[in-house]
């Protein structure tokens, strides 16, 4: 009987102790399973002109979210039970940028050239095959606009009231007399960009003069014809940006009247 009493007493004291210890283990396990997810490194600055975007490294001792990161921002660690996620800091959404100002007028004072400028893809009734328009200059849409790094590429016919003076001057000593001439390009937002002509390229058959730039360079190309319709070689002149300044908005935006060339 004494042995039975001792066994009973042992059971009564041991089981509660075991249950208590087990409860502590369960609670501890629960806390670990609800630990906040690893912190992901801060997002780096958005890339600017001429810079490369690079993601910041995750802080030491943490894991960064990989390809399997969930939309909520917490890494998927293979756990079957859901875990609360730490909400990422809210990044303000930048407001939409204003429309890019485009070339709207080109002036070469020394050659008495003054033309409205329109887009190269402008469609005019009766202009078959998107042939260059008359009474305006046009810009190639695949190139930059004034104020942007790169080349602004304007073209027009070698006709009276258009780019004919460029062709005529190029035929005199290969255009040496044009070197140093100033060119003004106005933009739709009321600015004028001043360029200085530094190269005349006759019989051009490619875009090397427009594409071979120094890093950060702003260049202007004016192109015109060297022969009748269908002649492949073109005249190209290149000019470098000197400065830009505000201009009267009305003077910057002459009313274009493009027509299909006969």
C-alpha positions in Angstrom: 0.0 0.0 0.0 2.8 2.4 0.9 4.3 1.7 -2.6 1.0 2.5 -4.3 0.7 5.7 -2.3 4.2 6.8 -3.4 3.5 6.1 -7.0 0.2 8.0 -6.9 1.9 10.9 -5.2 4.7 10.9 -7.8 2.2 10.9 -10.7 0.2 13.8 -9.1 3.4 16.0 -8.9 5.2 14.9 -12.0 2.5 15.2 -14.6 1.7 18.9 -13.9 5.4 19.7 -14.0 5.7 18.0 -17.4 2.6 19.8 -18.7 4.0 23.1 -17.5 7.3 22.5 -19.2 5.6 21.4 -22.4 3.4 24.5 -22.4 6.5 26.7 -22.2 8.0 24.9 -25.1 4.8 25.3 -27.2 4.6 29.1 -26.4 8.2 29.5 -27.3 7.7 27.7 -30.5 4.7 29.9 -31.3 6.7 33.1 -30.7 9.4 31.9 -33.0 7.0 31.1 -35.8 5.6 34.6 -35.6 8.9 36.4 -35.7 8.9 39.3 -38.2 10.2 38.4 -41.6 13.7 39.3 -42.6 14.3 42.9 -43.5 14.9 43.6 -47.2 17.5 46.2 -48.1 16.3 49.7 -48.9 15.6 50.5 -52.5 18.3 52.5 -54.2 17.8 55.8 -56.0 16.1 55.8 -59.3 18.6 55.9 -62.2 19.2 59.3 -63.6 20.6 60.2 -67.0 23.9 58.4 -67.5 23.6 56.4 -64.3 23.1 52.7 -63.6 20.4 51.6 -61.2 21.8 49.2 -58.5 19.9 47.6 -55.7 21.3 48.1 -52.2 22.7 45.0 -50.5 20.6 43.6 -47.7 21.9 44.4 -44.2 24.2 41.9 -42.6 22.5 38.9 -41.0 19.3 39.2 -43.1 18.0 37.6 -46.2 16.8 39.6 -49.1 13.6 38.6 -51.0 14.4 36.4 -54.0 12.4 35.5 -57.1 9.8 33.8 -55.0 9.0 36.8 -52.8 5.3 37.1 -52.3 3.3 40.2 -53.4 3.0 41.2 -49.7 6.8 41.7 -49.5 7.7 38.8 -47.2 10.0 35.9 -48.4 8.4 32.5 -48.9 10.3 30.2 -46.6 8.3 27.1 -47.2 6.3 27.3 -44.0 2.8 25.9 -44.2 1.4 28.2 -41.5 0.9 31.9 -42.4 3.2 34.5 -40.8 2.4 38.1 -40.2 4.4 40.3 -42.6 6.1 43.6 -41.9 4.6 46.1 -44.3 7.2 47.9 -46.4 7.5 51.7 -46.1 5.2 53.5 -48.5 7.1 55.2 -51.2 5.4 58.3 -52.7 4.4 57.8 -56.3 6.0 60.5 -58.4 3.5 62.7 -60.3 3.4 62.1 -64.1 6.1 64.2 -65.8 5.0 66.9 -68.1 5.0 66.3 -71.9 8.4 66.6 -73.4 8.9 69.9 -75.2 9.6 69.4 -78.9 11.4 71.5 -81.6 8.9 74.0 -83.0 11.0 76.4 -85.1 14.5 76.5 -86.7 16.3 79.7 -87.6 19.7 80.1 -89.4 20.0 84.0 -89.5 23.1 84.1 -91.8 21.2 82.1 -94.5 17.8 83.6 -94.0 16.3 80.3 -93.0 13.2 80.5 -90.7 10.9 77.5 -90.6 8.2 76.0 -88.4 9.2 72.4 -87.3 6.7 69.5 -87.1 7.1 65.8 -86.3 8.5 63.5 -88.9 5.5 61.2 -88.6 2.9 64.0 -89.1 0.3 62.8 -91.6 -1.0 65.2 -94.2 -3.8 64.4 -96.7 -2.4 63.6 -100.1 1.1 62.9 -98.9 1.8 59.4 -100.1 4.5 57.3 -98.4 5.1 59.8 -95.6 7.3 61.8 -98.0 9.0 64.9 -96.3 6.6 67.8 -96.2 6.9 71.2 -97.8 6.9 74.6 -96.1 8.2 73.1 -92.8 11.2 71.3 -91.3 10.6 68.0 -89.5 12.3 66.2 -86.7 13.1 62.5 -86.6 11.1 61.1 -83.7 13.7 58.5 -82.9 16.2 61.1 -81.9 16.4 63.5 -78.9 14.7 66.9 -78.5 16.6 70.1 -77.6 17.5 70.0 -74.0 17.9 66.2 -74.0 21.3 64.5 -74.2 21.9 63.2 -77.7 21.2 64.4 -81.2 18.2 66.5 -82.4 17.8 65.7 -86.1 15.9 68.1 -88.3 15.4 67.7 -92.1 13.8 69.6 -94.9 13.7 69.9 -98.7 16.3 71.9 -100.6 13.7 74.3 -101.9 13.1 78.0 -101.9 12.0 79.1 -98.5 13.2 75.9 -97.0 16.8 74.4 -96.7 18.0 75.4 -100.2 20.6 77.9 -98.8 22.3 75.0 -97.0 22.7 73.1 -100.3 24.0 76.2 -102.1 26.5 77.0 -99.5 27.7 73.4 -99.3 28.6 73.6 -103.0 31.0 76.5 -102.3 34.3 75.1 -101.0 32.5 72.2 -99.4 30.6 74.5 -97.2 33.6 76.0 -95.4 31.9 79.4 -95.3 29.2 78.0 -93.1 31.5 76.9 -90.3 30.8 78.9 -87.2 27.3 79.9 -88.3 24.7 80.1 -85.5 21.5 78.1 -85.5 18.5 78.7 -83.2 16.1 75.9 -82.4 13.0 76.9 -80.5 10.9 74.5 -78.5 7.2 74.3 -77.8 7.6 75.3 -74.1 9.1 78.7 -74.9 12.9 78.1 -75.0 15.5 78.8 -77.6 18.6 76.7 -78.0 21.7 78.2 -79.7 24.0 76.0 -81.7 27.2 76.6 -83.5 27.8 74.8 -86.8 31.1 72.9 -86.8 31.0 70.3 -89.6 29.6 70.0 -93.1 29.2 66.5 -94.5 28.3 66.2 -98.2 27.1 63.0 -99.9 26.2 61.4 -96.6 24.7 57.9 -96.8 24.4 57.0 -93.1 23.8 58.5 -89.6 27.3 58.4 -88.3 27.4 62.2 -87.9 24.3 61.9 -85.7 25.3 58.9 -83.7 29.1 59.3 -83.0 28.8 61.5 -79.9 30.8 62.2 -76.8 29.1 61.2 -73.5 26.7 63.9 -72.5 26.9 65.8 -75.8 24.0 67.8 -77.2 24.2 67.9 -81.0 22.0 69.3 -83.8 21.9 67.8 -87.3 20.3 69.6 -90.2 19.7 67.4 -93.3 18.6 68.3 -96.8 18.7 66.9 -100.3 21.5 67.0 -102.8 19.5 66.1 -105.9 16.1 65.3 -107.3 13.6 63.1 -105.6 15.0 59.7 -104.8 18.6 60.8 -104.6 20.2 58.8 -101.8 23.2 60.9 -100.7 22.2 63.8 -98.4 23.8 66.9 -97.1 24.2 66.9 -93.3 25.5 69.7 -91.1 26.4 69.3 -87.4 26.2 71.9 -84.7 27.1 71.9 -81.0 25.0 73.4 -78.3 26.2 76.7 -76.8 23.4 77.7 -74.5 19.7 78.0 -74.1 17.4 80.6 -72.6 13.7 81.5 -72.2 11.9 82.7 -75.3 8.6 84.3 -76.1 6.0 81.5 -76.3 4.3 82.9 -79.3 7.6 83.4 -81.2 8.6 79.9 -80.3 5.4 78.4 -81.9 4.8 79.8 -85.4 1.7 78.3 -87.0 2.9 75.5 -89.3 1.2 75.0 -92.7 2.7 71.8 -94.0 1.6 70.6 -97.4 2.4 67.6 -99.5 5.2 68.3 -101.9 4.3 68.0 -105.6 
